Amino acid sequence: MCLPPEGTEACWRYIDLELDPVLHERDSRVEIEDWDEYEQACRNGWMSADDAKLAQSTAEDRAGALRRRDESWQERGWQMLSQQT
C-alpha cells in the first residue's frame, strides 16, 4: 500500500505505507505482509498516525477484496497501473 504517486520536476515519488495484501494463488490464502516494517515506521515516526490508520484500514479492505475475488477491483487496479506508464 502506498499514497498516490506525486510528480516532481525531476521524477515521481510515493510514500510507502508498508503493508502489502497478498493472495497466494497456490492455496488461495490471503495475508497482509510486512507488519514488522509497518510497526517500525510507526515507532520511528516515519509515518503519521493518520497515515498509519489509513495504511491498516486500506490493507484490511484490499485483503477482503482479494478473499472475495473481487475481480472488478483487481482488473481496475491493473488498468490504472498501465495508464500511469
DSSP file (Angstrom, degrees, kcal/mol; ACC not computed):
  #  RESIDUE AA STRUCTURE BP1 BP2  ACC     N-H-->O    O-->H-N    N-H-->O    O-->H-N    TCO  KAPPA ALPHA  PHI   PSI    X-CA   Y-CA   Z-CA
    1    1 A M              0   0    0      0, 0.0    16,-2.6     0, 0.0    17,-0.4   0.000 360.0 360.0 360.0 140.5    0.0    0.0    0.0
    2    2 A C  B     -A   16   0A   0     14,-0.3    14,-0.2    15,-0.2    12,-0.0  -0.976 360.0 -98.8-149.5 162.7    1.2    3.5   -0.8
    3    3 A L        -     0   0    0     12,-2.5    12,-0.3    -2,-0.3     3,-0.1  -0.464  64.3 -75.3 -74.8 158.4   -0.1    7.0   -1.1
    4    4 A P        -     0   0    0      0, 0.0    11,-0.2     0, 0.0    -1,-0.2  -0.242  58.2-102.3 -56.3 141.6   -0.7    8.1   -4.7
    5    5 A P        -     0   0    0      0, 0.0     2,-0.4     0, 0.0     9,-0.2  -0.308  33.8-149.3 -64.1 148.7    2.5    9.0   -6.6
    6    6 A E  E     -B   13   0B   0      7,-3.1     7,-2.3    -3,-0.1     2,-0.3  -0.974   9.1-131.1-121.8 134.5    3.3   12.6   -7.0
    7    7 A G  E     -B   12   0B   0     -2,-0.4     5,-0.2     5,-0.2     2,-0.2  -0.650  25.8-175.7 -81.8 139.1    5.2   14.1   -9.9
    8    8 A T        -     0   0    0      3,-3.6     5,-0.0    -2,-0.3    -1,-0.0  -0.643  44.8 -92.0-118.2-178.9    8.2   16.4   -9.2
    9    9 A E  S    S+     0   0    0     -2,-0.2     3,-0.1     1,-0.2    -2,-0.0   0.863 124.8  27.4 -62.4 -34.2   10.3   18.4  -11.5
   10   10 A A  S    S-     0   0    0      1,-0.1     2,-0.3    -3,-0.0    -1,-0.2   0.707 128.4 -27.6-103.3 -23.2   12.8   15.5  -11.7
   11   11 A C        -     0   0    0     -5,-0.1    -3,-3.6     2,-0.0     2,-0.3  -0.896  67.0 -75.8-167.1-170.3   10.9   12.3  -11.1
   12   12 A W  E     -B    7   0B   0     -2,-0.3     2,-0.3    -5,-0.2    -5,-0.2  -0.857  41.4-175.2-106.8 148.9    7.9   10.6   -9.5
   13   13 A R  E     -B    6   0B   0     -7,-2.3    -7,-3.1    -2,-0.3     2,-0.3  -0.968   5.6-177.4-140.4 159.5    7.8    9.8   -5.8
   14   14 A Y        -     0   0    0     -2,-0.3     2,-0.6    -9,-0.2    -2,-0.0  -0.974  27.5-119.4-149.9 161.3    5.5    8.0   -3.4
   15   15 A I        -     0   0    0     -2,-0.3   -12,-2.5   -12,-0.3     2,-0.4  -0.933  26.7-140.6-107.5 118.0    5.1    7.2    0.3
   16   16 A D  B     -A    2   0A   0     -2,-0.6   -14,-0.3   -14,-0.2    -2,-0.0  -0.642   7.9-162.0 -77.9 125.8    5.2    3.5    1.1
   17   17 A L        -     0   0    0    -16,-2.6     2,-1.8    -2,-0.4   -15,-0.2   0.233  32.3-133.1 -94.7  12.6    2.7    2.7    3.8
   18   18 A E        +     0   0    0    -17,-0.4     2,-0.2     1,-0.1    20,-0.1  -0.171  68.7 107.0  75.8 -41.9    4.5   -0.6    4.4
   19   19 A L        -     0   0    0     -2,-1.8    15,-0.2    18,-0.1    -2,-0.2  -0.503  46.4-169.3 -80.4 138.7    1.5   -3.1    4.5
   20   20 A D  E     -C   33   0C   0     13,-1.8    13,-2.9    -2,-0.2     2,-0.3  -0.931  13.6-148.1-131.8 107.9    1.0   -5.4    1.5
   21   21 A P  E     -C   32   0C   0      0, 0.0     2,-0.4     0, 0.0    11,-0.2  -0.581  25.2-169.6 -70.5 134.7   -2.1   -7.6    1.0
   22   22 A V  E     -C   31   0C   0      9,-3.0     9,-2.1    -2,-0.3     2,-0.6  -0.992  19.7-153.7-133.8 133.6   -1.0  -10.8   -0.9
   23   23 A L  E     -C   30   0C   0     -2,-0.4     2,-1.0     7,-0.2     7,-0.2  -0.937  11.9-151.6-103.1 119.8   -3.1  -13.5   -2.5
   24   24 A H  E >>> -C   29   0C   0      5,-3.4     4,-1.6    -2,-0.6     5,-0.8  -0.814   8.5-164.7 -90.8 103.7   -1.2  -16.8   -2.6
   25   25 A E  T 345S+     0   0    0     -2,-1.0    -1,-0.2     1,-0.2     5,-0.0   0.782  78.8  66.6 -65.0 -28.2   -2.8  -18.4   -5.7
   26   26 A R  T 345S+     0   0    0      1,-0.2    -1,-0.2    -3,-0.1    -2,-0.0   0.913 125.5   9.4 -61.2 -42.8   -1.5  -21.9   -4.9
   27   27 A D  T <45S-     0   0    0     -3,-0.6    -1,-0.2     2,-0.1    -2,-0.2   0.280  98.7-118.7-122.4  11.0   -3.7  -22.3   -1.8
   28   28 A S  T  <5 +     0   0    0     -4,-1.6     2,-0.3     1,-0.2    -3,-0.2   0.660  60.0 154.4  61.3  18.7   -5.9  -19.2   -2.1
   29   29 A R  E   < -C   24   0C   0     -5,-0.8    -5,-3.4    -6,-0.0     2,-0.4  -0.582  28.7-158.5 -78.3 138.2   -4.6  -17.9    1.2
   30   30 A V  E     +C   23   0C   0     -2,-0.3     2,-0.3    -7,-0.2    -7,-0.2  -0.966  19.8 160.3-117.6 133.1   -4.7  -14.1    1.7
   31   31 A E  E     -C   22   0C   0     -9,-2.1    -9,-3.0    -2,-0.4     2,-0.6  -0.965  39.0-121.6-144.5 162.8   -2.5  -12.4    4.2
   32   32 A I  E     -C   21   0C   0     -2,-0.3     3,-0.3   -11,-0.2     2,-0.2  -0.944  36.4-159.3-106.6 120.8   -1.1   -8.9    4.9
   33   33 A E  E     +C   20   0C   0    -13,-2.9   -13,-1.8    -2,-0.6    -2,-0.0  -0.534  58.1  40.7 -99.2 164.0    2.7   -8.9    4.9
   34   34 A D     >  +     0   0    0    -15,-0.2     4,-2.2    -2,-0.2    -1,-0.2   0.753  54.3 147.2  75.8  30.8    5.3   -6.5    6.4
   35   35 A W  H  > S+     0   0    0     -3,-0.3     4,-2.9     1,-0.2     5,-0.2   0.860  73.7  57.7 -59.8 -34.0    3.7   -5.8    9.7
   36   36 A D  H  > S+     0   0    0      2,-0.2     4,-2.0     1,-0.2    -1,-0.2   0.912 107.4  45.5 -64.1 -41.7    7.2   -5.6   11.2
   37   37 A E  H  > S+     0   0    0      2,-0.2     4,-2.4     1,-0.2    -1,-0.2   0.892 113.0  51.3 -67.1 -39.3    8.1   -2.8    8.7
   38   38 A Y  H  X S+     0   0    0     -4,-2.2     4,-2.4     2,-0.2    -2,-0.2   0.939 110.8  47.6 -60.8 -48.7    4.8   -1.0    9.5
   39   39 A E  H  X S+     0   0    0     -4,-2.9     4,-2.8     1,-0.2    -1,-0.2   0.876 111.9  50.2 -63.3 -37.6    5.4   -1.2   13.2
   40   40 A Q  H  X S+     0   0    0     -4,-2.0     4,-2.6     2,-0.2     6,-0.3   0.917 109.9  50.2 -66.2 -42.7    8.9    0.1   12.8
   41   41 A A  H  <>S+     0   0    0     -4,-2.4     5,-2.3     2,-0.2     6,-1.0   0.893 114.4  45.1 -62.8 -39.4    7.7    3.0   10.6
   42   42 A C  H ><5S+     0   0    0     -4,-2.4     3,-1.0     3,-0.2    -2,-0.2   0.941 114.2  48.2 -66.7 -47.8    5.1    3.9   13.3
   43   43 A R  H 3<5S+     0   0    0     -4,-2.8    -2,-0.2     1,-0.2    -1,-0.2   0.872 115.0  44.5 -61.8 -39.7    7.5    3.5   16.2
   44   44 A N  T 3<5S-     0   0    0     -4,-2.6    -1,-0.2    -5,-0.2    -2,-0.2   0.438 112.0-116.3 -88.6   0.4   10.2    5.7   14.5
   45   45 A G  T < 5S+     0   0    0     -3,-1.0    -3,-0.2    -4,-0.4    -4,-0.1   0.736  71.7 136.4  74.2  22.1    7.7    8.3   13.4
   46   46 A W  S   <S+     0   0    0     -5,-2.3     2,-0.3    -6,-0.3    -4,-0.2   0.647  72.8  32.9 -77.6 -14.1    8.3    7.7    9.7
   47   47 A M  S    S-     0   0    0     -6,-1.0    -2,-0.1    -5,-0.1    -1,-0.1  -0.990  90.8-110.9-138.0 149.4    4.6    7.9    9.0
   48   48 A S     >  -     0   0    0     -2,-0.3     4,-2.3     1,-0.1     5,-0.1  -0.245  30.5-110.0 -72.1 164.2    2.0   10.0   10.7
   49   49 A A  H  > S+     0   0    0      1,-0.2     4,-2.2     2,-0.2     5,-0.2   0.883 121.2  52.2 -61.4 -38.4   -0.7    8.5   12.9
   50   50 A D  H  > S+     0   0    0      2,-0.2     4,-2.4     1,-0.2    -1,-0.2   0.914 109.8  47.5 -65.5 -42.3   -3.3    9.3   10.2
   51   51 A D  H  > S+     0   0    0      2,-0.2     4,-2.8     1,-0.2    -2,-0.2   0.873 109.9  54.0 -65.9 -35.7   -1.2    7.6    7.5
   52   52 A A  H  X S+     0   0    0     -4,-2.3     4,-2.2     2,-0.2    -2,-0.2   0.919 110.1  46.2 -63.7 -43.4   -0.8    4.6    9.8
   53   53 A K  H  X S+     0   0    0     -4,-2.2     4,-2.6     2,-0.2     5,-0.3   0.918 113.5  49.6 -63.8 -42.9   -4.6    4.3   10.3
   54   54 A L  H  X S+     0   0    0     -4,-2.4     4,-2.5     1,-0.2     5,-0.3   0.913 110.0  51.3 -62.0 -43.0   -5.1    4.7    6.5
   55   55 A A  H  X S+     0   0    0     -4,-2.8     4,-2.5     2,-0.2     5,-0.2   0.934 113.2  44.1 -60.2 -47.7   -2.5    2.0    5.8
   56   56 A Q  H  X S+     0   0    0     -4,-2.2     4,-2.4     2,-0.2     5,-0.2   0.936 116.0  45.2 -66.5 -46.8   -4.1   -0.5    8.1
   57   57 A S  H  X S+     0   0    0     -4,-2.6     4,-2.2     1,-0.2    -1,-0.2   0.895 115.7  47.3 -66.6 -38.0   -7.7    0.1    7.1
   58   58 A T  H  X S+     0   0    0     -4,-2.5     4,-2.8    -5,-0.3     5,-0.2   0.917 111.8  49.7 -69.0 -42.4   -6.8    0.1    3.4
   59   59 A A  H  X S+     0   0    0     -4,-2.5     4,-2.3    -5,-0.3    -2,-0.2   0.919 113.1  47.1 -61.9 -42.8   -4.7   -3.1    3.6
   60   60 A E  H  X S+     0   0    0     -4,-2.4     4,-1.9    -5,-0.2    -1,-0.2   0.899 112.9  49.5 -65.4 -40.0   -7.5   -4.9    5.5
   61   61 A D  H  X S+     0   0    0     -4,-2.2     4,-1.8    -5,-0.2    -2,-0.2   0.928 113.5  45.1 -63.9 -45.5  -10.1   -3.7    3.0
   62   62 A R  H  X S+     0   0    0     -4,-2.8     4,-2.2     2,-0.2    -2,-0.2   0.843 109.4  55.6 -70.9 -32.9   -8.0   -4.8    0.0
   63   63 A A  H  X S+     0   0    0     -4,-2.3     4,-2.3    -5,-0.2    -1,-0.2   0.905 107.3  51.2 -62.9 -39.4   -7.2   -8.2    1.7
   64   64 A G  H  X S+     0   0    0     -4,-1.9     4,-2.2     2,-0.2    -2,-0.2   0.894 107.6  52.0 -62.0 -40.3  -11.0   -8.6    1.9
   65   65 A A  H  X>S+     0   0    0     -4,-1.8     5,-2.6     1,-0.2     4,-0.5   0.893 109.3  50.0 -63.9 -38.9  -11.4   -7.8   -1.8
   66   66 A L  H ><5S+     0   0    0     -4,-2.2     3,-0.7     3,-0.2    -2,-0.2   0.906 109.6  50.8 -65.1 -40.4   -8.8  -10.5   -2.5
   67   67 A R  H 3<5S+     0   0    0     -4,-2.3    -2,-0.2     1,-0.2    -1,-0.2   0.889 112.4  46.3 -63.6 -38.2  -10.6  -13.0   -0.4
   68   68 A R  H 3<5S-     0   0    0     -4,-2.2    -1,-0.2    -5,-0.1     3,-0.2   0.557 109.2-126.8 -78.6  -7.3  -13.9  -12.3   -2.2
   69   69 A R  T <<5 -     0   0    0     -3,-0.7     2,-2.2    -4,-0.5    -3,-0.2   0.928  32.2-170.3  57.6  45.7  -12.1  -12.5   -5.5
   70   70 A D    >>< -     0   0    0     -5,-2.6     4,-1.8     1,-0.2     3,-0.8  -0.463   6.0-178.3 -69.1  81.7  -13.4   -9.1   -6.4
   71   71 A E  H 3> S+     0   0    0     -2,-2.2     4,-3.1     1,-0.3     5,-0.3   0.819  73.4  61.6 -57.9 -35.5  -12.3   -9.3  -10.0
   72   72 A S  H 3> S+     0   0    0      1,-0.2     4,-2.3     2,-0.2    -1,-0.3   0.909 106.8  45.9 -62.4 -38.9  -13.5   -5.8  -10.9
   73   73 A W  H <> S+     0   0    0     -3,-0.8     4,-2.5     2,-0.2    -1,-0.2   0.928 113.6  48.6 -66.4 -43.9  -11.2   -4.3   -8.3
   74   74 A Q  H  X S+     0   0    0     -4,-1.8     4,-1.9     2,-0.2    -2,-0.2   0.923 114.3  45.1 -64.2 -44.0   -8.2   -6.4   -9.5
   75   75 A E  H  X S+     0   0    0     -4,-3.1     4,-2.4     1,-0.2    -1,-0.2   0.928 112.7  50.9 -64.2 -44.4   -8.8   -5.6  -13.1
   76   76 A R  H  X S+     0   0    0     -4,-2.3     4,-2.8    -5,-0.3    -2,-0.2   0.885 107.4  54.8 -61.7 -38.5   -9.3   -1.9  -12.4
   77   77 A G  H  X S+     0   0    0     -4,-2.5     4,-2.1     1,-0.2    -1,-0.2   0.920 110.0  45.4 -60.8 -44.7   -6.0   -1.9  -10.4
   78   78 A W  H  X S+     0   0    0     -4,-1.9     4,-2.4     2,-0.2    -2,-0.2   0.889 113.1  51.0 -66.7 -38.2   -4.1   -3.3  -13.3
   79   79 A Q  H  X S+     0   0    0     -4,-2.4     4,-1.7     2,-0.2    -2,-0.2   0.919 109.6  49.8 -63.8 -43.4   -5.8   -0.9  -15.8
   80   80 A M  H  X S+     0   0    0     -4,-2.8     4,-0.8     1,-0.2    -1,-0.2   0.907 111.5  49.6 -61.6 -41.3   -4.9    2.1  -13.5
   81   81 A L  H >X S+     0   0    0     -4,-2.1     3,-0.9     1,-0.2     4,-0.6   0.922 109.1  50.8 -63.9 -44.3   -1.3    1.0  -13.3
   82   82 A S  H >< S+     0   0    0     -4,-2.4     3,-0.6     1,-0.3    -1,-0.2   0.801 105.6  57.2 -66.6 -27.4   -1.0    0.5  -17.1
   83   83 A Q  H 3< S+     0   0    0     -4,-1.7    -1,-0.3     1,-0.2    -2,-0.2   0.739 100.8  58.3 -73.0 -21.8   -2.4    4.0  -17.6
   84   84 A Q  H <<        0   0    0     -3,-0.9    -1,-0.2    -4,-0.8    -2,-0.2   0.651 360.0 360.0 -81.2 -16.0    0.4    5.5  -15.5
   85   85 A T    <<        0   0    0     -4,-0.6    -1,-0.2    -3,-0.6    -2,-0.2   0.458 360.0 360.0 -97.8 360.0    3.2    4.1  -17.7
